[in-house]
Amino acid sequence: MSGRTRGWLIGLAAIAAIQVLRMPVRNGREQGGFEAPPAVRSAILTACFQCHSEQPRWPWYTQLAPVSWFIHAQVGEARRRLNFSTWKDYLYDPGTAARKFGAINQMVRSGAMPPWYFRMLSARGRLTPAQRTAIETWAIEGRAQALKAEPN
Ligand code: HEC
């Protein structure tokens, strides 16, 4: 066996071995309550729910280690910061709602979200300029309304 063949076999064996620790993304409860005008809603469902909700659907190859480790970590981090499946909870507190709306506007306007690797991997991540504007306008209005509702 040549050194190169052995190298490949060891590599394949290592990849097979780490599959016992795939760490697939697990989904919690969808609490509903996320509402937005249809254009905004469908853009967010397509481009953001893969990470910022309890209902992501990732293709099978992303469920193989080590890619699955990366996705697992990203989705965990994304949900901690913004989870559309618990959107209702944010609305109970106007200060929190205002912060979430503000962050969404900032992230979409700056082009930081959806993340570059997701835009590269998936057509879902590529928002049209019209979709970006729709999300930004909705978030700006949402923030203004939340700030008005906040007791001083
Ligand atoms: C592929 C996964 C992924 C997708 C898709 C994604 N995000 Fe994120 N998002 C993350 C991760 C990871 C973080 C936390 C780390 C960071 O800020 O880069 C984050 C952070 C954020 C934050 C910051 C929250 C805070 O508290 O600062 C906002 C807002 C956000 N995303 C909005 C969006 C919106 C809106 C979309 C859809 C247009 C989207 N994201 C799509 C992974 C994703």
Boltz pocket constraint, residues with backbone or C-beta under 6 A from the ligand:
constraints:
  - pocket:
      binder: B
      contacts: [[A, 43], [A, 44], [A, 47], [A, 48], [A, 49], [A, 50], [A, 51], [A, 52], [A, 73], [A, 74], [A, 75], [A, 77], [A, 78], [A, 81], [A, 82], [A, 100], [A, 103], [A, 104], [A, 105], [A, 107], [A, 108], [A, 113], [A, 114], [A, 115], [A, 118], [A, 125]]
      max_distance: 6.0
